Amino acid sequence: MATNRFYPQSSYINAITNAQEAVVTFVASHDFTIGQIISFRVTPDFGMFQLNLKRGTVLTTTSDTVTVDIDTADWDAFDYSALNDPRTTPPVAVPCCSTIVPGSKPPEITILDAFDNRRI
């Protein structure tokens, strides 16, 4: 099996807030950038199954979090404890594509993610 050397790589999730703009916390630092679109894989074992296969635009970042434009306020709570079950698939965020950086004037396209043309 080939090693994934493309950037950014997927990031494992350990927390997601129930909020109008969800804050996703990862188990380690991530490479996602503001304006990038990411997609989620969350099985029902972890609650918040409503997020599975959804895409969201990254609005803000810290070293281990992203805030996305997905309203999770009324969804099931995320429960990381299912990771203790070896039969579960860990929840993950994966890069999808670039888009216009939110709030940029004039509009700018983020190229910092470079997920389709840069190797690490």
N, C-alpha and C positions, 0 to 999 in steps of 0.2 A: 504494500500500500504506500502510495506517495505521501510525503509530508506536505501539509498545507503551508506554503511560504508566502502566500499573498497577504496583503495588508489592506484594511484591518481584518483581523481574524474574528471569529465568533467569540462571544464572551458569556461565561456561565453566570446565571442570575441567582442571587441569594435573598433578594427582597424587592417587593413592588408595593408602592403605596396605593391606597384607594383615594384618588384625588382627581380633580378636574383635568390636571396635567400630571400624569403619572411620573413618579420618580422611581427609576429602576436602579438598584444597587447590584454591583457585580462582585464576585468573589476575589477579583484581582483588578488591577488597573486595566483600562481599555483604550482602544485607539479610535473610537467613534468621534465625529466632529459635528459641530453645529451646522444644521442644514442637511445633514445626511439622513437618508431614510433607512430605518432598520426594521427587521421583521422578527417576530417572536415565535418560539416553540415552547409551549407550556402545556403539559399533559394535565388531565383532570386530577391526578394524584397531588398536585401542588395547589389546588384551588385555582382561582382566577383563570379557569379554562377559557373564558371569553376572550382572553388575549391571544390565544393560540392562532397562528397564521395571520394576525393583524400586522399592519405596517404603520409606523409613526415617524414623524420628522423630529429629529433631535433639536430641542430648543436651547438647552444649556447642558454643560458638562462639568464634572469635577474629575479627579483622577479615577474614582471608582463608581461614579453615577452618571446617568443621563436623565434629563427630563424630556418627555415626549408629549406630543399633542394628541394624546389618547385619554379620553375621560373614563377612568376606572372607578369613579366614586360609588356607583351602585352595583359593582360587580362583586363576586365572591372574593373573600380575602385570600391573599397569597400565603401559602404555608410551606416553608422550606423544610420542615421536619420530615417530609416524605423522602428526602434524599437518603435517609437512613435505611430505606428499603432497597435492597440491591436489584429489585425487579423494575425500578423506575428509571426513566430517561431524564437526566438533569435538564432543567429549564435553561434556555439559551436565547441570546439575541444574535442575529446574523446581519451583516451588511447587505443592503439591497441596491441602493443607487444614490447618486448625488442629486441635489436640487438647489434652488435658490436659498441663500442664507436668510433666515427670517429677519425682517426688520432692516436689511441692508439697503442703503440709499446712496447711489443708484444700486439696483439689484445686482448682486454678485453670486456667482456659482462657486460653491466650495470645491476646491481641488485638493485640499489638504488630505482628504481621505484616500484619494488615488487608488481605490480598491481594485480598479480594473486595469491598472497599468504599472504597478510598482511591486517589487518583490523585496522582502526583508531578509 
